[in-house]
Amino acid sequence: MVQVTDRAAARSAKTALASRFAGDPGVAAVGLARQDAEYVVRVDLTEPGAGARVPRHVDGVRVITNVIGPVRPL
């Protein structure tokens, strides 16, 4: 049976990653998302190379990355 990540576990993993990447210019945002009927941590990146620094799992929670490009004020 596949274990589905609950929201509380995903929030905890999100907090850990947000602290770890605070101030990292390659990371634009860290948030939660639903994917394949479970919660995951989503890390938005400003450049593809930053993805190499992001772990694929944190405390058993899957981490996905998405390259959104540079973030600029409107």
N, C-alpha and C positions, 0 to 999 in steps of 0.2 A: 504494500500500500504506500502511495506517495504521500509524504507529509506536506501539507499546505501551510505556508507561512501566514501567521495571523498578523493583524495590524499592530499590535503592541510590540511584537518582536521586530517588525519592520521599522517602527518608529525608533526603537532603541538602536538599531543598526544605522539608521539615518543620522541620529544624533552623533554617534561615534564617527561616522564619515564626515559629517559637516565640521566637526572639530578638527579632524585630521587635515582637511583640505582648506580650512579657513585661510584666506590670503593667498592661496595658490592661483596664479593668474591663468592657468589652464582650465580651471574649474569655475564655471559660471554659476551653477546651482546644484543643490542636492535636495531631492524630494522623494515622495512615495508615488508609486504607480501600481496599477493592477495589470497583471500579465498572466495569461494562462490560468485564470481563476485563483491567483494568489497575489499577495502583496510583494513587491520588489522595491529596492532602492534604486532610483534613477539619478544618474549623475550627468548633468549637461556640461559639455566641454566646449571650450573656445577653439581648440585645435586638436586634430586627430592624435598627435603624439602624446597628449596628456593621458590618454586612455591606458597607456602602459603602466602608469602609476596607480591605477584604480584596481583594487582587488575584485575578483569575480564573486566572492561571497564574504559576508561579514557576519560572524556569529550564526552561521547557518542560513542567513538570508541572502538570496540571489541579488547581485548588483548588475544593473545594465547601464550602458553608456550611450549617449546620443551627442553627436557633434552638431552644435548649433551655430558655431562661428563666433566671431567677436561680438561683444555686447557694447553698444554705444548709447549714450543718452539721446533722447529724441530732440 
